[in-house]
Amino acid sequence: MNLLHNLNPPQREAVLHGEGPLLILAGAGSGKTRVIVHRIVHLVRELGVPPWQILAVTFTNKAAGEMRERVERLLGGGELPLIATFHSACARILRREIHHLGYQRNFTIYDDKDAERLLKEIVAEQGLDEKRFPAKSFAAAIDDCKNAGRLPEELATGGDLFREKLGRVYAAYQERLQKCNALDFGDLVMLTVRLFETAPEVLARYREKFRWILVDEYQDTNPIQYRLIRLLAGERRNLCVVGDDDQSIYRWRGADIRNILDFEKDFPGVRVVKLEQNYRSTRTILTAAGAVVAKNRGRKAKTLWTENPGGENITYRRLADEREEAGFVCREIARHLRGGGTLADVAVFYRTNAQSRVVEDAMVADGIPYHMVGGMRFYERLEIKDVLGYLKVLDNPADEVALRRIINTPPRGIGHATVDKVAELAGRRGIPLLEALREAAGGAFLAAGPRGRIAGFVEIMESFRRLVDTVSLAELVARVIEETGYATRLREERSDEADDRLANLQELLAALEEFERVSGERSLSAFLEQVALISDLERGEKGGASATLMTLHSAKGLEFPVVFMIGVEERLFPHVRALDDPLQMEEERRLCYVGMTRARDRLFLSNARRRRIFGQDQYNSPSRFIADIPRELLDQEEERGPASGTQVGLKEWGPGKSLTAVEPAGHNLASVFASGSEPDFNEVQVVPEEQEGVFIGMRVRHGKFGAGTVRKIEGRGDEQKVIVWFNTVGPKKLLLRFAGLERI
């Protein structure tokens, strides 16, 4: 009875459930971990289940550790069930049984770097151009295959050249892994499934061993994890899964929301328990978040409620630009502190990592300590430091540390041995390393191969040097990013990580342009000095109380008294990639719900009328998620519109209208990323749902390039041209009368 003392009726029902499948739909802040822990303890203490017959799996080592500690505390010692992540539980099984698959038990587990190194060897062996087919691209694609449980021979190419190469590389990669008696991370679950499917006697033994299975965060399981769970559950079906389809936000990692939505079909006779009482948020926050996620189709019906007070209305502000938005966040934090709150209460959420830069700058300027979760501070990110390395050498050619960083970044075949040899020459001659490189490029000091590569590097640095006093800092850096091949290499990786890094480089261009606009300076030294001072201030903040900055994806599972969600606007949140994908749009809506329900007491939502992207102004309408919130729950202030002087607020956004941006005339910094993520444009047009002729935002199909979206219209009559962003090849400028575009 003590075990049930602090549980509400649905929680007790879940804990006391006996044999057979159990689905616990646990809404945000409803105490799901407590239910899992108490159910495990109830099985052991009250039903007499031996601990070794219980398997509980979750997704992070931290979550598994916390669950294990709570179970141990309630049981008061003794043997514990196996409480682990999917991967660690599978690794334990494979250590005992992998010989059935032809591996030795002392297999090595390769990390990402080991796997990428092996893939590079295979790419070279197969005669593929590493620039066109980077190892990182294959690594990401192979991981996706393993999450889906697809073997090399099961891949369909569909005429896609990359996928055709992928099948060969994947097959060779698996052969080499087995030859090395090694597994990568994705193999741990996939090979366990293969083991169970090909060795029935092994599966029978583990079904007997793990008679009771509990799975946390079931909405985040991928297809191969789902197969594993079904295999282990077997005919006994003593399977308890806990999750919330409204918090399924990892589709891009391979998670399949159908696993939880179809659980009742997959396990007939399942008992469903809904945990709908929220213990975290105010009624206002909970009602608002529920209104947002309720727009999703196919979700399992549930309505969260709370006995907490109603609380203050949600504060919504539409600011002039991203700098004003960051200033608003800092002002509200200062007000919170004056009211007796602490910085530890505060979290700032954003959709993409690149958005952190403006907020970081504002917090440093206002002396507000902060730390980042799940990401690096902006100026500490690898790609930013790489590009700043070029700027440092251009500003100070004697900076040998920066020069050594960039001389082979991106890779251009200049190894450490070559650089060390030239450095010896520099030491003997008493000249800077860059000067020695110039001499080595023009003399017979090095062999022809290294000499040619160094000559190419010296030549490109000289070309940048000639630009320093003739173009803006933003244009200089745009040229560096493109002409060194840095952006091209990232685009060719075809990975989410590469897309994030490209977005960060785009944000660096915005930072440079903002620096020139605000300071009135066009000096490399001044900009680099500002960056150094920011970094120095950041280092001094460690140790004390600080605000938390993180992406919305990193926020899952956390809670804060005060939450700011910035950039809540169309094309940013929801993300531009979701606008033409209904499934992705539903995930964006769930992500908004997750962010809102992290807040306990106060929630602030904000966006900008004008946002600087790619060195140009982008105007986005307020997010559709703002429009979903009942107006009586919002404390909102509307500001003057950007061009017309009209009010721009919630009432201007609605079905049949969209604020679409068009690229301005003049220099376009977005061109350096033209083959990567879709650029944004800046002329505001309100486009009716039904309109004759071609218009901005119109979806079209081209005979060669496939589906795309009209992003710009130039000229009139027979000379009218359109820029269309195609899903397959990026932007193309077409003469409209010859384009043969078909409206979708």
C-alpha positions in Angstrom: 0.0 0.0 0.0 2.9 2.4 0.7 4.0 1.8 -2.9 0.6 3.2 -4.2 0.2 5.9 -1.6 1.3 8.9 -3.8 -0.3 7.6 -7.1 -3.4 8.9 -8.7 -6.1 6.3 -9.9 -4.8 5.8 -13.5 -1.2 5.6 -12.2 -2.3 2.9 -9.8 -4.2 1.0 -12.5 -1.0 0.9 -14.6 1.2 -0.2 -11.7 -1.2 -3.0 -10.7 -1.9 -4.4 -14.2 -1.1 -8.1 -14.3 -0.2 -10.2 -17.3 -0.7 -9.3 -20.9 0.1 -6.2 -23.0 -0.2 -2.8 -21.4 -0.1 0.6 -23.2 0.4 3.6 -21.0 -0.3 6.9 -22.8 1.6 9.3 -20.6 1.0 13.0 -21.3 3.6 15.6 -20.7 4.4 16.0 -17.0 2.1 13.2 -15.9 4.7 11.2 -13.9 5.4 8.4 -16.3 8.9 7.5 -14.8 7.3 7.1 -11.4 4.8 4.7 -12.9 7.5 2.6 -14.6 9.6 2.5 -11.5 6.6 1.6 -9.2 5.4 -1.1 -11.7 8.9 -2.8 -11.6 8.9 -2.7 -7.8 5.4 -4.0 -7.7 6.3 -7.0 -10.0 9.2 -7.9 -7.7 7.8 -7.2 -4.3 4.1 -8.0 -4.6 3.9 -10.5 -7.5 7.2 -12.3 -6.7 8.7 -11.9 -10.1 12.5 -12.6 -9.9 14.4 -9.4 -10.9 16.4 -11.2 -13.6 13.2 -11.9 -15.5 12.5 -8.2 -16.0 14.0 -6.1 -18.8 13.4 -2.3 -18.9 14.8 -0.4 -21.9 15.0 3.3 -22.5 16.9 5.7 -24.8 19.7 7.4 -22.8 22.2 6.2 -20.3 21.1 9.0 -18.0 17.5 8.0 -18.0 18.5 4.3 -17.4 20.7 5.3 -14.5 18.1 7.4 -12.9 15.5 4.7 -13.2 17.9 2.1 -11.8 18.7 4.3 -8.8 15.0 4.8 -8.0 14.2 1.1 -8.3 17.1 0.2 -6.1 16.0 2.7 -3.5 12.5 1.4 -3.4 13.6 -2.3 -3.3 16.1 -1.6 -0.6 19.0 -3.4 -2.2 19.4 -6.9 -3.6 19.6 -8.0 -7.3 18.1 -5.5 -9.8 16.4 -6.1 -13.1 18.3 -5.3 -16.3 17.5 -1.6 -16.8 19.5 -0.3 -19.8 19.4 1.4 -23.2 18.5 -0.6 -26.3 22.1 -0.6 -27.4 23.7 -1.6 -24.1 21.1 -4.4 -23.6 21.8 -5.7 -27.1 25.6 -5.5 -26.6 25.2 -7.7 -23.5 23.3 -10.3 -25.4 25.7 -10.3 -28.3 28.7 -10.7 -26.0 27.2 -14.1 -25.1 25.6 -15.2 -28.4 27.3 -13.5 -31.4 29.3 -16.6 -32.3 26.0 -17.9 -33.8 26.5 -15.1 -36.5 30.1 -16.0 -37.2 31.7 -13.3 -35.1 34.0 -13.7 -32.1 32.7 -12.7 -28.6 35.5 -10.2 -28.2 34.2 -8.0 -31.0 35.1 -4.3 -31.1 32.5 -1.6 -31.2 33.5 1.1 -33.7 32.6 4.7 -32.9 31.6 7.2 -35.6 35.2 8.1 -36.4 36.3 4.5 -36.7 33.3 3.7 -39.0 34.0 6.8 -41.2 37.7 5.9 -41.5 36.7 2.4 -42.7 34.2 3.8 -45.2 36.8 6.2 -46.6 39.0 3.2 -47.4 36.1 1.4 -49.1 35.2 4.5 -51.1 38.8 4.7 -52.3 39.0 1.0 -53.1 35.8 1.2 -55.2 37.3 4.1 -57.2 34.6 6.6 -56.1 35.3 10.3 -56.1 35.3 11.2 -52.3 34.2 14.7 -53.2 31.1 13.4 -54.9 30.5 10.5 -52.6 31.8 11.5 -49.1 32.2 8.8 -46.5 30.0 10.8 -44.1 27.1 10.6 -46.6 27.5 6.8 -46.7 27.8 6.6 -42.9 24.5 8.5 -42.4 22.7 6.5 -45.1 23.9 3.2 -43.7 22.8 4.2 -40.2 19.4 5.0 -41.6 19.3 1.5 -43.3 20.2 -0.2 -40.0 17.6 1.8 -38.0 15.0 0.6 -40.6 16.4 -3.0 -40.5 17.4 -3.0 -44.2 20.3 -5.1 -45.5 22.4 -4.1 -48.5 20.6 -6.5 -50.8 17.2 -5.0 -49.8 18.0 -1.5 -51.1 16.0 -0.3 -54.0 17.9 2.2 -56.1 15.0 3.7 -58.1 17.6 5.0 -60.6 19.3 7.1 -58.0 23.1 7.1 -58.5 23.9 7.6 -54.9 21.7 4.8 -53.7 23.2 2.5 -56.4 26.6 3.2 -55.0 25.3 2.9 -51.5 24.3 -0.7 -52.0 27.8 -1.7 -53.0 29.5 0.4 -50.3 27.2 -0.9 -47.6 27.8 -4.5 -48.6 31.6 -4.0 -48.7 31.4 -2.2 -45.3 29.6 -5.1 -43.6 32.1 -7.6 -45.0 35.0 -5.5 -43.7 33.4 -5.1 -40.3 33.0 -8.8 -39.9 36.5 -9.4 -41.2 37.7 -7.0 -38.4 35.4 -8.7 -35.9 33.8 -5.3 -35.3 30.3 -3.8 -35.1 29.2 -0.2 -35.4 26.5 1.3 -33.2 23.7 0.4 -35.6 24.8 -3.2 -35.7 24.1 -3.7 -32.0 20.3 -3.8 -32.4 20.2 -5.0 -36.0 22.5 -8.0 -35.4 20.5 -8.9 -32.2 17.4 -9.1 -34.3 19.2 -11.1 -36.9 20.4 -13.5 -34.2 16.9 -14.0 -32.8 15.4 -14.5 -36.3 18.1 -17.0 -37.4 18.7 -18.9 -34.2 15.2 -19.9 -32.7 16.8 -21.7 -29.8 18.6 -18.5 -28.7 15.4 -16.5 -29.0 13.5 -19.1 -26.9 16.2 -18.8 -24.2 15.9 -15.0 -24.0 12.1 -15.1 -24.1 12.3 -17.4 -21.0 14.8 -15.1 -19.4 13.0 -11.8 -19.9 9.4 -12.7 -19.1 8.4 -9.1 -18.3 9.5 -6.3 -20.7 9.0 -2.5 -20.2 9.8 0.1 -22.8 10.1 3.8 -22.0 9.6 6.5 -24.6 8.0 4.0 -27.0 7.0 6.7 -29.4 10.7 7.2 -30.2 11.3 3.6 -31.3 12.5 2.9 -34.8 11.5 -0.2 -37.0 14.5 -2.4 -35.9 13.8 -1.7 -32.2 10.2 -2.5 -32.8 11.1 -5.9 -34.3 13.4 -6.6 -31.4 10.6 -5.9 -28.8 8.0 -8.0 -30.7 10.5 -10.9 -31.0 11.2 -10.9 -27.2 7.6 -10.4 -26.2 6.6 -13.6 -28.0 3.4 -15.4 -27.1 3.6 -14.5 -23.5 3.1 -10.8 -24.4 4.0 -9.4 -21.0 4.9 -6.2 -22.6 4.4 -2.7 -21.1 5.1 0.3 -23.3 5.0 3.9 -22.1 4.9 6.9 -24.3 3.1 9.8 -25.8 2.4 10.1 -29.5 2.1 13.9 -29.0 5.8 14.0 -28.0 7.1 12.0 -31.0 9.7 14.4 -32.4 12.5 12.2 -33.7 11.3 11.1 -37.1 14.5 12.5 -38.6 16.4 10.0 -36.5 14.3 7.1 -37.8 11.6 7.0 -35.1 8.3 5.7 -36.4 5.2 7.1 -34.6 3.2 4.2 -36.1 4.8 1.9 -33.5 2.7 3.6 -30.7 -0.3 4.5 -32.9 -0.7 0.8 -34.0 0.1 -0.8 -30.7 -3.5 -1.9 -30.1 -3.6 -3.5 -33.6 -0.3 -5.3 -33.1 -1.3 -6.6 -29.6 -5.0 -7.4 -29.5 -6.5 -7.3 -26.1 -4.1 -4.7 -24.9 -5.1 -2.7 -21.8 -4.8 1.1 -22.4 -4.2 3.5 -19.5 -4.1 7.2 -20.0 -2.1 9.4 -17.7 -3.8 12.8 -18.3 -3.1 14.7 -15.0 -0.2 17.1 -15.5 1.8 18.0 -12.4 4.1 20.5 -14.1 2.4 23.4 -15.9 -0.2 26.0 -15.2 -3.7 25.5 -16.6 -3.2 28.3 -19.1 0.0 26.8 -20.5 -1.5 23.3 -20.7 -4.7 24.5 -22.4 -2.7 26.5 -25.0 -0.3 23.5 -25.7 -3.3 21.2 -26.0 -5.0 23.5 -28.5 -1.8 23.4 -30.7 -1.4 19.7 -30.8 -5.1 19.0 -31.2 -4.9 20.1 -34.8 -2.9 16.9 -35.7 -4.8 14.1 -37.3 -4.6 10.5 -36.2 -3.3 11.2 -32.7 -4.7 9.2 -29.8 -7.3 11.3 -28.0 -6.4 12.5 -24.6 -6.9 15.8 -22.7 -4.4 16.9 -20.2 -5.6 18.6 -17.0 -4.1 19.9 -13.9 -4.9 21.0 -10.4 -2.3 23.7 -10.6 -3.4 27.3 -10.6 -4.4 29.0 -13.9 -1.3 31.2 -13.9 -0.5 34.2 -16.1 -1.4 34.4 -19.7 1.2 33.4 -22.3 3.2 36.5 -23.4 3.4 36.8 -27.2 5.4 39.6 -28.8 6.1 40.3 -32.5 9.3 42.3 -32.6 10.9 44.4 -35.4 13.8 42.1 -36.0 15.9 39.3 -34.4 18.0 41.8 -32.5 14.9 43.4 -30.9 13.7 39.9 -30.2 16.9 39.0 -28.3 16.7 42.3 -26.5 13.1 41.5 -25.4 14.3 38.1 -24.0 17.1 39.9 -22.0 14.7 42.5 -20.7 12.2 39.9 -19.5 15.0 37.9 -17.8 16.1 41.1 -16.0 12.5 41.6 -14.9 12.4 38.0 -13.6 15.5 38.6 -11.6 14.2 41.8 -10.1 11.1 39.9 -9.0 13.3 37.5 -7.0 13.8 34.8 -9.6 17.1 33.2 -10.5 18.8 32.6 -13.8 18.6 28.8 -13.2 14.8 29.2 -13.7 15.2 30.4 -17.3 15.4 28.5 -20.6 15.5 29.9 -24.2 14.4 27.5 -26.9 14.9 27.8 -30.7 14.2 25.6 -33.7 17.7 25.7 -35.2 21.2 26.0 -33.7 22.1 29.0 -35.8 19.4 31.1 -34.0 21.5 31.0 -30.8 24.0 33.5 -32.1 21.9 36.7 -31.8 20.7 35.7 -28.3 24.2 34.8 -27.2 25.5 38.2 -28.4 22.7 40.0 -26.6 23.2 38.1 -23.3 27.0 38.8 -23.4 26.3 42.5 -24.0 23.8 42.6 -21.1 26.1 40.6 -18.8 23.6 37.7 -18.5 25.5 34.4 -17.9 24.2 31.4 -19.9 25.1 27.9 -20.9 24.1 25.7 -23.8 22.6 22.2 -23.7 23.2 19.8 -26.6 25.3 22.2 -28.6 28.4 24.4 -28.6 28.4 28.2 -28.2 28.2 29.8 -31.6 31.9 30.9 -32.0 33.2 27.6 -30.6 31.5 25.5 -33.4 34.0 23.7 -35.7 32.9 25.3 -38.9 32.9 28.8 -37.4 36.4 28.3 -36.0 37.6 26.9 -39.3 36.3 30.0 -41.3 37.6 32.4 -38.6 41.0 30.7 -39.0 41.1 32.0 -42.6 40.2 35.5 -41.4 42.9 35.4 -38.7 45.6 34.5 -41.3 44.3 37.2 -43.7 44.4 39.7 -40.8 47.7 38.5 -39.3 49.8 36.4 -41.7 52.2 35.5 -38.9 49.5 33.5 -37.0 51.0 30.1 -37.4 48.4 28.3 -35.2 45.5 29.5 -37.4 47.5 28.8 -40.6 48.1 25.2 -39.5 44.4 24.8 -38.8 43.3 25.9 -42.3 46.1 24.7 -44.6 44.3 21.4 -45.1 40.8 22.5 -44.2 38.9 21.4 -46.2 41.2 18.5 -47.2 43.5 19.5 -50.1 46.2 16.8 -49.7 48.7 18.8 -47.6 49.8 16.5 -44.8 51.5 17.2 -41.4 54.8 16.0 -42.7 54.8 18.5 -45.5 53.9 21.4 -43.2 56.5 20.4 -40.7 59.2 20.3 -43.4 58.2 23.9 -44.5 58.1 25.0 -40.9 61.8 23.8 -40.5 62.6 26.0 -43.5 60.8 28.9 -41.9 62.7 28.4 -38.6 66.1 28.3 -40.4 65.3 31.4 -42.4 63.7 33.3 -39.6 60.5 34.0 -41.6 56.8 33.4 -41.0 55.4 30.0 -42.0 53.2 31.6 -44.7 56.2 33.3 -46.3 58.0 29.9 -46.2 55.0 28.3 -48.0 55.3 30.9 -50.7 59.0 30.1 -51.2 58.3 26.3 -51.2 55.5 26.7 -53.8 57.9 28.4 -56.2 61.1 26.4 -55.6 62.4 22.9 -55.7 62.3 22.4 -52.0 59.4 19.9 -52.2 58.4 17.2 -54.5 56.2 18.2 -57.4 52.9 16.8 -55.8 53.2 18.6 -52.4 54.6 21.7 -54.1 51.6 22.0 -56.5 49.1 21.6 -53.6 50.9 24.2 -51.5 51.0 26.5 -54.6 47.2 26.2 -54.9 46.7 27.1 -51.2 49.0 30.1 -51.4 47.3 31.3 -54.6 43.8 31.1 -53.1 45.0 33.0 -49.9 46.5 35.7 -52.1 43.2 36.0 -54.0 41.4 36.5 -50.6 44.0 39.0 -49.5 43.3 41.2 -52.5 39.6 41.2 -51.6 40.2 42.4 -47.9 40.1 46.1 -48.7 37.7 46.0 -51.6 34.6 44.1 -50.5 32.5 43.9 -47.4 33.4 41.5 -44.6 30.3 39.4 -45.3 31.1 39.1 -49.0 34.8 38.3 -48.2 33.7 35.4 -46.0 31.1 34.2 -48.5 33.9 34.0 -51.0 36.1 32.1 -48.5 33.3 29.6 -47.7 32.6 28.9 -51.4 36.0 29.2 -53.1 37.8 27.0 -50.6 35.2 24.3 -51.3 34.1 24.3 -47.6 30.4 24.7 -48.4 30.5 22.3 -51.3 32.0 19.6 -49.1 29.2 20.1 -46.5 26.5 20.0 -49.2 27.9 16.7 -50.6 27.7 15.1 -47.1 23.9 14.9 -47.4 23.5 14.7 -43.6 21.5 16.6 -41.0 24.7 17.6 -39.3 26.1 19.1 -42.5 22.8 21.0 -43.0 23.2 22.5 -39.5 26.8 23.5 -40.1 25.8 25.2 -43.4 23.1 27.1 -41.4 25.7 28.2 -38.9 27.9 29.5 -41.7 24.9 31.4 -43.0 24.5 32.9 -39.6 28.1 33.9 -39.5 27.5 36.0 -42.7 24.6 37.6 -40.9 26.8 38.4 -37.9 29.5 40.0 -40.1 26.9 42.1 -41.8 25.4 43.2 -38.5 28.8 44.0 -37.2 29.5 46.3 -40.1 26.0 47.9 -39.9 26.1 48.6 -36.2 29.8 49.5 -35.7 30.3 51.3 -39.0 33.6 49.4 -39.3 34.9 47.2 -42.1 37.9 45.9 -40.3 38.9 42.3 -39.9 40.9 43.1 -36.8 37.9 44.8 -35.1 35.6 41.9 -35.8 38.1 39.3 -34.6 38.7 41.3 -31.5 34.9 41.4 -30.7 34.7 37.6 -31.2 37.7 37.1 -28.8 36.1 39.3 -26.2 32.8 37.4 -26.4 34.6 34.1 -26.0 36.6 35.5 -23.1 33.4 36.7 -21.4 31.8 33.3 -21.9 34.7 31.5 -20.3 34.3 33.8 -17.3 30.7 32.8 -16.8 31.3 29.1 -16.0 30.5 28.0 -12.5 27.7 30.4 -11.4 24.0 30.4 -12.0 23.1 30.8 -15.7 20.3 30.8 -18.2 19.9 27.8 -20.4 19.9 27.9 -24.2 19.0 24.9 -26.3 17.2 23.7 -29.4 13.6 22.5 -29.0 14.7 18.9 -29.7 17.1 19.0 -26.8 14.4 20.3 -24.4 12.5 17.0 -24.4 12.3 15.6 -20.9 13.3 18.8 -19.1 11.3 21.5 -17.3 11.9 25.1 -16.3 9.8 27.7 -14.4 10.3 30.3 -17.2 10.5 29.4 -20.9 11.1 31.6 -24.0 10.4 30.2 -27.4 11.9 32.5 -30.1 11.5 32.6 -33.8 7.9 31.2 -33.8 7.3 32.1 -37.4 6.5 30.4 -40.7 9.5 28.9 -42.5 11.5 28.9 -39.3 9.1 27.1 -36.9 7.4 25.3 -38.6 10.6 24.7 -40.6 10.6 25.5 -44.3 11.1 21.8 -45.0 7.8 20.9 -43.4 5.7 23.3 -45.5 5.1 20.7 -48.3 5.2 17.6 -46.1 2.1 16.9 -44.0 3.8 14.3 -41.9 6.7 16.6 -41.2 4.3 19.4 -40.4 2.6 17.2 -37.8 6.0 16.6 -36.2 6.7 20.3 -36.1 3.4 20.8 -34.3 4.3 18.1 -31.8 7.7 19.8 -31.3 5.8 23.0 -30.5 3.7 21.1 -27.9 6.9 19.7 -26.4 8.5 23.1 -26.1 5.4 24.7 -24.5 4.9 21.9 -22.0 8.5 22.4 -20.7 7.3 25.6 -19.0 6.0 25.4 -15.4 4.9 29.0 -14.6 5.6 31.5 -17.5 5.8 31.0 -21.2 7.0 33.6 -23.7 6.5 33.2 -27.5 8.1 35.7 -29.9 9.0 36.2 -33.5 10.4 38.9 -35.8 8.8 40.9 -38.6 12.1 41.1 -40.3 15.0 38.6 -40.0 18.4 38.9 -41.6 19.3 35.8 -43.5 22.0 35.4 -46.2 22.7 39.1 -45.9 19.1 40.0 -46.9 15.9 40.8 -45.1 13.4 37.9 -44.8 9.8 38.6 -43.8 7.8 35.7 -42.4 4.3 35.6 -41.1 3.6 34.6 -37.5 3.7 30.8 -37.1 0.4 29.0 -37.6 1.0 27.5 -34.1 0.4 31.0 -32.6 -2.9 31.2 -34.5 -4.0 27.8 -32.9 -3.8 29.2 -29.3 -7.1 30.7 -28.0 -6.8 34.4 -28.0 -8.0 34.8 -24.4 -4.8 32.9 -23.3 -2.4 35.3 -25.0 -1.0 38.6 -23.7 -0.1 40.1 -27.0 1.1 43.4 -28.4 1.0 44.1 -32.1 3.5 46.4 -33.8 3.5 48.4 -37.0 4.1 46.4 -40.2 7.4 46.5 -42.0 6.4 48.3 -45.1 2.7 49.3 -45.4 2.1 50.7 -42.0 -0.6 48.2 -41.4 -0.9 46.1 -38.3 0.9 42.8 -38.7 -0.4 40.3 -36.1 -2.4 37.2 -35.7 -5.4 38.4 -37.6 -3.4 38.9 -40.8 -2.4 35.3 -40.9 -4.9 32.7 -41.9 -6.0 30.1 -44.4 -5.5 31.3 -48.0 -2.9 33.8 -47.1 0.9 33.6 -46.8 3.7 36.0 -46.5 6.2 34.9 -49.1 9.6 36.5 -49.6 11.3 37.4 -52.8 15.0 38.0 -53.4 16.1 41.6 -53.8 18.2 43.0 -56.6 21.9 43.3 -56.1 24.5 41.0 -54.6 23.1 37.8 -53.2 25.2 36.1 -50.5 22.7 33.2 -50.6 24.3 32.1 -53.9 27.2 30.5 -52.1 24.7 28.1 -50.6 22.6 27.7 -53.8 23.0 23.9 -53.9 22.4 23.4 -50.2 19.5 24.4 -48.0 16.7 26.5 -49.6 17.4 30.3 -49.5 14.9 32.7 -48.2 13.8 35.9 -50.1 12.5 39.3 -49.0 9.7 41.0 -50.8 6.4 40.6 -49.0 3.5 39.4 -51.1 0.1 38.2 -49.8 -0.9 35.5 -52.3 -4.6 34.3 -52.5 -5.2 30.6 -52.5 -6.6 30.7 -56.0 -4.8 33.0 -58.5 -4.4 32.9 -62.3 -1.0 32.7 -63.9 2.3 32.2 -62.1 2.9 33.5 -58.6 5.4 33.4 -55.8 4.9 30.2 -53.8 3.2 28.3 -56.6 4.0 24.6 -56.7 5.0 23.4 -60.2 6.4 20.5 -62.1 9.2 20.6 -64.7 9.7 17.8 -67.3 13.4 17.4 -66.4 13.8 18.8 -62.8 10.6 17.5 -61.3 8.6 19.3 -58.5 9.5 22.7 -57.2 8.3 26.0 -55.9 8.4 29.4 -57.6 10.5 31.7 -55.5 11.0 34.8 -57.7 9.5 36.4 -60.9 11.5 38.8 -63.1 10.3 40.9 -66.0 7.1 40.8 -68.0 5.6 39.3 -71.2 7.8 37.1 -73.4 10.9 38.0 -71.4 9.4 37.0 -68.0 11.7 34.7 -66.0 11.1 32.7 -62.9 13.5 31.3 -60.3 12.2 27.9 -59.1 13.5 25.9 -56.2 13.5 22.3 -57.3 13.6 19.4 -54.7 16.2 17.6 -56.8 18.6 20.3 -58.0 18.0 23.4 -56.0 17.3 26.8 -57.7 17.0 27.2 -61.5 16.3 30.4 -63.5 13.9 29.6 -66.4 12.5 31.7 -69.2 8.8 31.2 -68.5 7.5 30.8 -72.1 9.9 28.0 -72.8 9.9 26.4 -69.3 6.9 24.1 -69.8 5.9 24.4 -66.1 2.8 22.5 -65.0 1.0 23.7 -61.9 0.7 21.0 -59.2 
